[in-house]
């Protein structure tokens, strides 16, 4: 990815409620992929879930947050699926990796 870019780090603790969570999560990932400036996503869940989405600009991040379908999912998350969550928005200026 061309630097700099932005990472939105979403960490969460789930409730016991499953009602439509997996379906909504899949829909949000597919919708995010269609948004201008979307660069990719990583996700994992154990006791704490973490999803990191990567964006070309801060404006792209803001536009994703304001997407109507995403806002509905956010509302459902607060009301049903999460006991807590935390969002961090970071500017990525440098990265490196290792592959064996």
Protein Blocks (a to p, Z undefined) as FASTA:
>chain_A
ZZddddddddddddfblghmlmmmmmmmmmmmmpghiabdcddddfbccdddddfbfklm
mmmmmpmklmmmmmmmmmmmpgbdcddddddfbdcdddZZ
